[in-house]
């Protein structure tokens, strides 16, 4: 899987989440929105990968995670993140909502419409959403 695949997967999961949300399937929408953020972070990480470099083993192990905080850390985006929260206070609030997503949410039943709506807003909001911010960098 390469950067282009991860970018396409991000957009696909986002479209699927929209369909699920619009059809009141909030559990699936919540999961796929978080998965889209994971894929976007990994697309950015893939952008940093050099074709003939032999990557550090710890780095490789660290990127094979679903933990959004860890992915942000290993991506090298933390400096940009800090600058963005200084410029846009709502961005930090949105990261606070998104960062605790886990792949274990695929087993969650009973995500409320309100929780899914707040999560969706934190992910896709045009000016302060996590996903548009990542997409401008990937």
C-alpha positions, 0 to 999 in steps of 0.5 A: 500500500502506498501514499496514493492508496491511502489517500484514496482509502481516506476519501472512500471511507469518508464517503462511506461514513457520510452514507452511514450517517445519513442513514442513521447508522451512527456506529459505522459512521463513527468508526469509518470517520476515525479510520479515515483520519488514520489513513490520512495520517499514514498517507502523510507518513508515506509521503515522508518515506524515501524510495531507497532508504532503509527505515529505522525498525522502531519507526516502522513498528511505530507506524503500524498502529491505529493510535492517532496520537502516536501516528501524529507523533511519528508523522512529524506533524507535531510542530504544525499541529502546535502552530495550528492550535495557536492560530485556530483554537477550535482545532485543538478542541477537534483534535481532543474529540478525534484523538481518542478514537480507536479501531476497537470502536468497530465493536461499539454498539449504540453511538448516539447521533449527537456523538457521531455528529460531533465526531463528524464535525471534528473530522470534516469541518472545512476550517477547523477539521482534522481531515482537511488539515491533514489533506492540505499536507499529505 
